[in-house]
Amino acid sequence: MRAGVEERLGAKLLLRPWGRPLYMLGEPLPMLGHIAVGVIDRGTNVLQVRPTTLCPLSCIFCSVDAGPASRSRAAEYMVEPRWLAAWAGEAARAKGVRVEALIDGVGDPFTYPRLPELVEALKETGWVSTVAAETHGATLTESLVDRLWEAGLDRINLSIDTLDPEKARLLTGTPWYNVERVKRLAEYVAMETGIDLHVTPVWLPGVNDRDVEEVVKWAYRIGAGKRWPPVTVQKYVAHKHGRRPPGVREPSWEEYWRWLQRLEEKLGLRLHWSMEEWGMRYAPRVPNPLPRGSRTAVQVVARGWLRGEWLAVAWRERRLVALVSARWARPGQLVPARIIRDKDGILVARPA
């Protein structure tokens, strides 16, 4: 009976990977307001579009505790591609600007089996000028790259943190991860297709300092950055629910910028880019009718993304919210709630 309620509300139970329920979310669920899936607007002409929470890797520094080794997740989600694209188009229309759709997430978007269909649907809205997608490359194939090129994908943001095979398996927490294969496919993207390649290693101080140098030189050498910058070195950030490698200290932003400047000088290669060079600019935000402190009735839909949460929806305001600390809740139940977080339109509520 519970599964029937969930499905009527737009959450269809598919499988149980790693012992967690995997839901396909779709009509009539709104796709604004949740950090794990849907559309996120951070006040620029770039919209984050999140079709899945799944990831096959268990990176030891993962900021969102993704993959088989996760200890904080209670459920996983995917979203129907055309339903998600329609909401991205609606969000862009509400902003009044054409946007880049950045397909990213709290998982790896390339685990999403209908990624080419999503790319096509986003372009068909008329509000999306470019589409980019992020990945660690573990599930890349030439066939998938070709299908994405045909579908209209403009850029792949590839997270690759070392070129050393043994260290790559260590950092990804995955014994089958093959960085040589990922390199070969990245070179195929850069040299044989019209898709741009942007390489995004994460700097873990004291762990992969020299590795990042090699990744940067490799990215420039293979022709990354046809239309956009070729490389961005990401700062390691220790998040509340993320994984923290033993002995690795999160650098301050001041330390990070100093280190990046020294690396630029050492290699003679640019690693810092302006918003203008990315084609980014500030743009009006999608209006949020549920600011922090507001009260509303929400309906519980399914298990939440994190333990102790339920996925809930405020139908009147057309927003998805994470209803936390409601262990007594059940799918279909209406709950009076108060919004306790609303940053960038990402909503968290507690029972009022």
C-alpha positions in Angstrom: 0.0 0.0 0.0 2.8 2.4 0.8 4.5 1.9 -2.6 1.1 2.8 -4.2 0.9 6.1 -2.3 4.5 7.0 -3.2 3.9 6.2 -6.9 0.7 8.3 -7.0 2.7 11.2 -5.6 5.4 10.9 -8.2 8.0 8.6 -6.6 8.2 5.1 -8.1 10.4 2.6 -6.3 12.7 0.9 -8.8 15.5 -1.0 -7.1 17.5 -1.2 -3.9 21.2 -0.5 -4.8 23.5 -1.0 -1.9 20.4 -1.7 0.3 18.9 1.7 -0.3 15.6 2.4 -2.1 16.0 4.0 -5.5 13.1 6.1 -6.6 12.2 7.5 -10.1 10.7 11.0 -9.5 8.4 12.5 -12.0 5.1 14.1 -12.7 3.4 15.6 -10.7 6.3 16.3 -8.3 7.8 19.8 -8.6 11.5 20.0 -9.3 12.6 23.1 -7.4 13.8 23.3 -3.8 15.8 20.1 -3.1 19.6 19.9 -3.0 19.8 16.4 -4.3 17.6 16.5 -7.4 15.8 18.9 -9.7 16.8 22.4 -10.6 18.9 24.8 -8.5 19.2 28.5 -9.2 22.1 30.4 -7.5 21.4 33.8 -9.1 23.4 33.5 -12.3 22.7 32.5 -15.9 23.8 28.9 -15.0 21.1 26.5 -13.7 22.2 23.3 -12.0 20.2 20.4 -13.3 20.4 17.2 -11.1 18.9 14.0 -12.6 20.4 11.4 -10.2 22.1 10.9 -6.9 23.8 7.6 -7.9 27.6 7.2 -8.1 29.6 4.0 -8.6 32.7 5.4 -6.7 33.4 5.9 -3.0 36.0 8.7 -3.3 37.8 9.1 0.1 37.3 12.9 0.0 33.7 13.0 -1.4 31.9 16.0 -0.1 28.5 14.4 -0.3 29.3 10.9 0.9 28.2 9.3 -2.4 28.5 5.8 -3.7 28.4 2.2 -2.2 30.4 3.2 0.9 27.9 5.9 2.0 27.0 5.9 5.7 24.6 8.9 5.6 22.3 8.1 2.8 18.9 6.6 3.2 17.6 6.7 -0.4 18.7 7.4 -4.0 16.8 9.3 -6.7 16.5 9.6 -10.4 14.2 12.0 -12.3 12.3 11.6 -15.5 14.3 13.5 -18.2 11.6 15.4 -20.0 9.9 16.4 -16.7 13.2 17.7 -15.4 14.0 19.5 -18.6 10.5 21.2 -18.5 11.2 22.5 -15.0 14.6 23.8 -16.1 13.0 25.7 -19.0 10.3 27.0 -16.6 13.0 28.2 -14.2 14.9 30.0 -17.0 11.7 31.6 -18.2 11.1 32.9 -14.7 14.6 34.3 -14.6 14.0 36.0 -18.0 17.3 34.8 -19.5 18.7 32.0 -21.6 20.9 29.8 -19.5 23.6 27.2 -19.4 22.3 23.9 -17.9 25.0 22.4 -15.8 24.1 18.7 -15.3 25.8 18.0 -11.9 24.7 16.4 -8.7 25.4 14.7 -5.4 26.2 11.6 -7.5 27.8 11.2 -11.0 25.4 12.3 -13.8 26.9 9.8 -16.2 25.3 7.0 -14.2 22.0 8.4 -15.4 20.8 6.0 -18.1 18.8 8.6 -20.1 21.5 11.3 -20.2 21.4 11.9 -24.0 17.6 12.2 -23.8 17.9 14.8 -21.1 20.5 16.8 -23.1 18.1 16.8 -26.1 15.1 17.8 -24.0 17.0 20.7 -22.4 18.0 22.1 -25.8 14.4 21.8 -27.0 13.1 24.1 -24.3 14.4 27.1 -26.2 15.7 28.6 -22.9 18.9 26.6 -22.7 21.8 27.8 -24.8 24.5 25.3 -23.7 24.5 22.1 -21.8 27.5 20.8 -19.7 27.7 17.6 -17.6 30.1 16.6 -14.8 31.6 13.2 -14.3 34.5 11.2 -12.8 34.5 9.2 -16.0 34.1 5.8 -14.6 31.1 5.0 -16.8 32.3 6.8 -19.9 32.3 4.9 -23.2 33.0 6.0 -26.8 29.4 5.1 -27.7 28.0 7.3 -24.9 30.2 10.2 -25.9 29.1 9.9 -29.5 25.4 9.8 -28.4 25.9 12.9 -26.2 27.6 14.8 -29.0 24.7 14.0 -31.3 22.3 15.0 -28.6 23.9 18.5 -28.3 26.2 18.3 -25.2 28.6 21.2 -25.3 31.0 20.4 -22.5 32.2 17.6 -20.2 33.7 18.7 -16.8 35.9 15.8 -15.9 37.0 15.2 -12.3 40.4 13.4 -12.5 42.7 13.8 -9.5 45.8 11.8 -10.5 47.2 10.0 -13.5 48.7 7.3 -11.4 46.7 4.1 -11.6 47.3 2.9 -8.0 46.7 6.3 -6.4 43.6 6.7 -8.6 42.1 3.5 -7.1 43.0 4.8 -3.6 41.5 8.2 -4.1 38.3 6.8 -5.6 38.0 4.1 -3.0 37.2 1.8 -5.9 39.5 -1.2 -6.8 38.1 -1.5 -10.4 38.6 2.2 -11.3 40.9 2.5 -14.4 42.3 5.9 -14.8 44.1 4.9 -18.0 40.8 4.1 -19.6 39.4 7.4 -18.4 42.4 9.3 -19.9 41.9 7.5 -23.2 38.2 8.5 -23.4 39.0 12.1 -22.3 41.4 12.3 -25.1 38.8 11.0 -27.5 36.4 13.7 -26.3 39.0 16.5 -26.7 40.5 15.4 -30.1 37.7 13.5 -31.9 34.4 15.3 -31.0 32.9 18.7 -30.9 32.3 18.4 -27.2 34.6 20.6 -25.1 36.6 19.1 -22.2 37.2 20.9 -18.9 39.4 19.1 -16.4 38.7 19.6 -12.7 41.1 17.9 -10.3 40.7 18.3 -6.5 43.7 19.4 -4.6 44.3 17.3 -1.4 47.2 19.0 0.4 50.0 16.6 1.0 48.3 13.8 -1.0 48.2 14.7 -4.7 50.2 18.0 -5.0 52.5 16.6 -7.7 49.6 14.7 -9.3 47.6 17.9 -9.9 50.6 19.3 -11.7 50.7 16.3 -14.0 46.9 16.5 -14.6 47.1 20.2 -15.5 49.9 19.6 -18.0 48.1 16.6 -19.5 44.8 18.6 -19.9 46.6 21.4 -21.8 48.5 18.9 -23.9 45.5 17.0 -25.2 43.6 20.2 -26.2 41.1 20.7 -23.4 39.4 24.1 -23.5 38.2 24.6 -27.1 35.6 27.1 -26.0 35.8 27.3 -22.2 38.9 27.3 -19.9 40.8 24.0 -20.0 41.4 23.4 -16.3 40.1 24.4 -12.9 41.8 23.0 -9.8 39.2 22.5 -7.1 39.8 23.2 -3.4 39.2 20.3 -1.0 36.3 21.2 1.3 35.4 19.2 4.4 31.6 19.0 4.5 29.5 18.0 7.4 28.2 14.9 5.7 31.3 14.3 3.5 34.2 12.0 3.9 37.5 13.3 5.3 40.8 11.5 4.4 42.9 10.8 7.5 45.6 13.4 8.0 44.3 15.8 5.3 43.6 19.3 6.5 41.2 21.6 4.6 43.2 24.6 3.4 41.8 28.1 3.9 40.8 30.0 0.8 43.8 32.3 1.3 46.2 29.2 1.3 44.4 27.8 -1.7 44.8 31.0 -3.8 48.5 31.3 -2.8 49.1 27.7 -3.8 47.3 28.1 -7.1 49.3 31.3 -8.0 52.5 29.5 -7.3 51.4 26.5 -9.4 50.6 28.9 -12.3 54.0 30.5 -12.1 55.8 27.1 -11.9 54.0 25.6 -14.9 53.5 28.8 -16.9 49.9 27.9 -17.4 46.7 29.7 -16.4 44.5 28.2 -13.8 42.3 31.1 -12.7 39.4 32.4 -14.7 36.9 35.2 -14.5 33.1 34.9 -14.8 33.3 36.6 -18.1 35.6 34.0 -19.5 33.1 31.4 -18.5 30.3 33.4 -20.0 28.7 33.7 -16.6 26.8 36.7 -15.3 24.4 37.5 -12.5 20.8 37.1 -13.3 17.4 37.4 -11.5 16.6 34.5 -9.2 13.5 32.3 -9.5 11.1 33.7 -6.8 11.0 31.6 -3.7 7.6 31.8 -2.0 8.9 29.9 1.1 11.6 32.0 2.8 13.1 30.8 6.0 10.7 31.0 8.9 7.6 30.6 6.8 5.0 27.9 7.6 3.3 25.7 5.2 1.6 22.3 4.9 3.8 19.6 3.2 2.9 16.1 2.1 5.4 13.3 2.7 6.3 11.5 -0.5 9.1 9.0 0.2 12.2 8.3 2.2 14.6 11.2 2.4 18.0 11.4 0.7 19.8 11.4 4.1 19.0 9.4 7.2 16.5 11.0 9.5 14.8 12.8 6.5 11.7 12.4 4.5 11.1 13.8 1.0 8.1 16.1 1.1 6.4 18.5 -1.2 4.6 21.9 -0.7 2.0 21.6 -3.4 0.6 25.1 -3.1 4.1 26.7 -3.6 5.2 24.0 -6.1 8.4 23.2 -4.2 10.2 20.0 -3.0 11.5 20.2 0.6 13.5 17.9 2.8 11.3 17.3 5.9 13.8 16.4 8.6 13.4 14.9 12.1 9.9 13.4 11.3 10.6 9.8 12.1 6.9 9.2 12.7 6.0 10.4 9.2 4.6 8.1 6.4 4.1 8.6 2.7 0.9 10.5 1.9 0.7 12.2 5.3 0.1 15.9 5.5 2.4 17.7 8.0 2.4 21.3 9.2 6.0 22.5 8.7 8.3 25.5 9.2 11.1 26.3 6.8 14.5 26.3 8.6 16.7 26.8 5.5 16.2 28.6 2.2 19.7 29.4 0.8 19.6 29.5 -3.0 16.0 28.3 -2.8 17.1 24.9 -1.3 14.5 24.2 1.3 14.7 22.2 4.6 11.7 22.1 6.9 10.9 20.7 10.3 7.5 19.7 11.6 5.8 22.8 13.1 
